[in-house]
Amino acid sequence: MPVDEWCDNTQSKCGDIGVNNAIQTNAVAVVSLIFATEVGNMFGFDVDPEWIRTAKKLKINFNSTTQTHIQWDNGKINRTIYEIRNRIIAFLASLTPSVIHYVCPEDVLFLTYPMNFNVTPEIIRNDAETFIPITCEENAGMTGPIHAIVWLMLNETMKAEGEFNRSLQACTYGEFHVRNEVDIHPDIIGGHGFNSHFLTGDGGFIQAVMMGYAGLRYDEKSLLFNPLPGIITPSIKSIRLRNILVHGTYPFDYIIDQTSMNFITSDINSNLLCITDNRDNQWQITSHQLKLNFEDIYLPIRIDLCI
């Protein structure tokens, strides 16, 4: 059974015995094996060479003609057929609640976020335009945040806002807006009762704020920020992430508004942290605070200890 929970042994789309080479499962295995090898080599452990050999053998289903990932073996994707199908789904949805969905929850777009695995801007757009329209509606907490982040990466701000609002509102109920696992509003097909305080869905929403609108990322080198300039509207004013740690030790606050990014440190950490943009321009956080206007920097920017 892959990440797509709508694929099990009783669903014809997956065959009678499930699937082979589910793409997100295999991608996680590849990344895990490579990471374990890198960490082992870093600390001088005896690393089994079979780890890398296995990683190279794992199959990542991909249609090189359409530049689109495929969910699993025999999960054929024809973009023309999918585009026609998406139009039909949109038409039916405008008439009556529809059960014609395909993916629940997301799987292919996990390769874009959070994994950044085997993707280019073209592939990200192709995957988004193929799979987002046919993703289930009732599990907004596990799909909407990923969609919002991916659309922001593609500069599709209105589409991102729609998915973000769905993540925020679709599955929350009551006076205190407690999150249920699924959307059980009467116009949504598939809701199956209350399963409240769904922390995984809350985590997805928080990631849409931090990694989507605030643009927080990290890689093997450092923390980095790659927000979409102008995404913060006058009604929002600003977003502030507090107590982000560099190397687990050096905290700072990060604020993004309509025109700039701001970095704030404590007295003890002043002059220790530096910002480097995508053209190797560098600034040091002095006097506890640094403000960088979007017009003066080249995104993404990295933050690390000053060398």
N, C-alpha and C positions, 0 to 999 in steps of 0.2 A: 504494500500500500504506500503510495507516494504522499507528499505533503498535501496534495489535493484530496481533501476528505470525502469528496463526492465520488471518488474512485474506490470502489471496493468490489468484492467478488460477486455482488449482486447487480452491478451496474454494467450494462452492455457496452458502454464506451470504453471500458477497461478490459473487456474480454472476460472469460470464465474463470481465469486464475490470476487476476490482478495484472500488474505490469512489470516490465523489466527496464532497468536503466532510467529510472525517474530522474529528471535532470537536476533538480535541486538536491536530492539525496546524493547523487554522484558528485556534484560540484562541492558540497560540504566535505565529502570524503577526500577529494583531491586537495582542497585547501588545508584540511587537517593533517594529511600526510606530509605535505610540503612544509607546513609550519612546524610540525614535530621534528622533521629533519633539520630545519634551520636552527631551532632551539638546541637540539642535540649537538650540532656542530659548533654552535656558539659556546657551549659549556664543555666541549671536549668529550662528550659521551660517545660510546660506541653505537653508531646509528646503523640500523639494519638497511642495507641498500635496497631491499625488497620494497621498502616504503615508497621510494621514488619510482621504482619500476611499476608498482601497482598503480600509483597516481597517473602515470603516463598511459596506462592501459584502459583506465576507466573511460567510458563512453559519454561524451557530451553531445546529445542530439541537436543537430543544427542544419537548417536548410540554407545552403550556400547561395542558392538562386534568389530566394526572397530575403536573405540575411535576417532570418528569424529563428529563434530557438524553438525546439519541439519538446513537449512535456515528457515523452517517454517513447520507447520503441513502438513503431507503427502508429505513432500519434501524428499522422501526416497533416501538414499545414499547407493549404493553398490560399494565398492571401486574397485572390479574387473571390473564392467561395466564402471566405470568412467575412469579407466586406459586405457581400450580399446578405449573409446570415445576420450580420450586425444590423443592417438596415431593417431586416424583417423583425428582429428582436425589438428594435426601437419602435417600429410601427405597432407591434402587438402590445408593447408596454404602454403605449399611449391610449390603447383601447381598454385594457383590462390587466390586472396583475398576471404576470407570466411566470411559468416555471421553466422557460427555455433558457437555461444557463449552462455553463460548462465547467468553470473553474471555481472551486470553493474549498479553502481560501486560496490566496495567491501562491504561486510557486515559481513560475518563470521570472517574474520581476524581482524576486529575491536575488537573482544574479546581478541585477543592477544595484539594488540596495537591499541589504547592507553589504553584499559580498564584493561588488565591483569586479566581477569575474567574467572574463571572456566577452566583454562588451565594448562597443564604440558608440558614439552619439547616434550613428545611423541604426545600429542594432537596438539601442535603447528605445528609440522612437518606434521602430518596427514592432518590437515586443509589446510596447505600451498600446499601440493602436490596434494590435491583434487581440491581446488578452484582456485589457481593462473592460471593453464593452461587453464581454461575455463572462465576467466575474459575478458570482452570486451577490445579491443585494443585502441579504439578511445579516451577514457577518461583517458589518462595517468596521468593527474594531480591529479586525485582522487583515483587512484589505484596503480600506480608505486611507490609512496613514502611509502605506507603501505607495499607493497611487499618487497621493499628494506630493510626496518627496520626489518621485520620478517625474511628475509633470513640472515641478519647479526646476529640476535639472534641465528640462527641455524648454524652459522659459514660457511654459503654458500656464500663466498665472490664474486665469479664470477657471480652467479645468482643475488646477490644484486647489483653488478656494472651494469649489464644489465638493471635492473629495474630503477636504479638511473639515468642512461643515458637517458632512455626513458622518465622519469619524466622531465629531464632537457631540452631535445631537441624535443620531439615529437610534442608538442603543441605550440612551440614558433616560431614566424615568423618575418620577416622584419629586418631592419637594427639594431633595438634596442631589438630584441628578445622578443617582447611583447607576453604574454601568451594568447592564445585562450582557450575557454572552452574545445574544442575537437580537436583532430588531424584531419586536413582536407587534409593531403597529399593524392595524388591520389590512393595510394595502400591500403588505409584504408577504410573499409566499416563502415558507420554510421556517418561520419562527416556531420554536417548540417549547414555549414556557419559560419560566423565570429561572435563571441561574446567575444570581446577582453578584456584585462585587468582583467583576471579571477583571482581574489585575493585568492580565496579558493585553487586553484591549486598552486599558489605561496606559500601559507602557507604549503601545503603538501611537496613541495620541500624543504623548509626551515627546516621542521621537519625531513626530511630524513638526512639532515646534522647534526642538533643538537641532535636528539634522536637516529639516526642511527649511523653515523660515529663518532660523539663526545660522544655518549653514555649517554646523560643527561636523568635522570629520577627523579621522586619524589614519595614519598608515604606519609602515615600519620605521619611518624616520621621526615623525613628530605629530603633534596636534596641528590641525589646519582648519581654516574657515573659508568657505566658498559660498557666501550668500548671494542671492540675486539682488543687485542694487535696485532700490526703489520698491521692493516688495513690501516694506513696512509702510502702511498707509497712515494718513493723518488721524484716523479713528483709533489706530493701535498705538501710535506714537513711538513706542520702542519695545524691545524685548531684552531682558537682562538674564544672563546665566551666571549664577553665583558659585564661587568656590570651586572653579575648575582647577584640577591639579596637573602640573607639569612634572613628569617623572614621579608622580605620587607624593610630591613633597612641597612644591612651590605653587601656592594658590593664587588665582586671579579671578576677577569678574570681567565679563564680556557683555557689552551693550551694543546693540545695533538699532539705528533709527533710520529715518528716510535718506539721510545724506552721508552718514559716517559710521565707523566702527570705533568703539572706545574700550580700552583695556585699563583696569584698575588693580593695583597691587597694594599690599600692606607696607608699612614702613620697613620691616625687616627684609622684604623681598624687592624693594625698589632697586633699580639698576641691575638686576639679575636676569631679567627676561627681555628677549629681543624678538622683534617681528621682522620677517623677511617675505617680500612679495614674489610674484612669479617671474620677475625680472631681476631678482637678487638685490633690489633696493632694501635697505635695512634700517630699522628704527629701534631705539632702546627705550624701554619704559622707565622714565625718570620722574622724580617728584610724584610718584605713586600713580600717575595716569598718563595715557597716550591716546590722542584722538587722531584718527586717519580718515580723511574724506575719500569717498569712493573715487572721485575724479583724480586723485593723486596716487592711486595704487593700482596694481595689476593683480587681480585675483587668480588663484587662491593665495592666501597668505598663511605662513607658518609661524608658530610661536614655540620658542625653545629657550634654553639657557644661552646667554651670550657667550661667545667663544673668545 
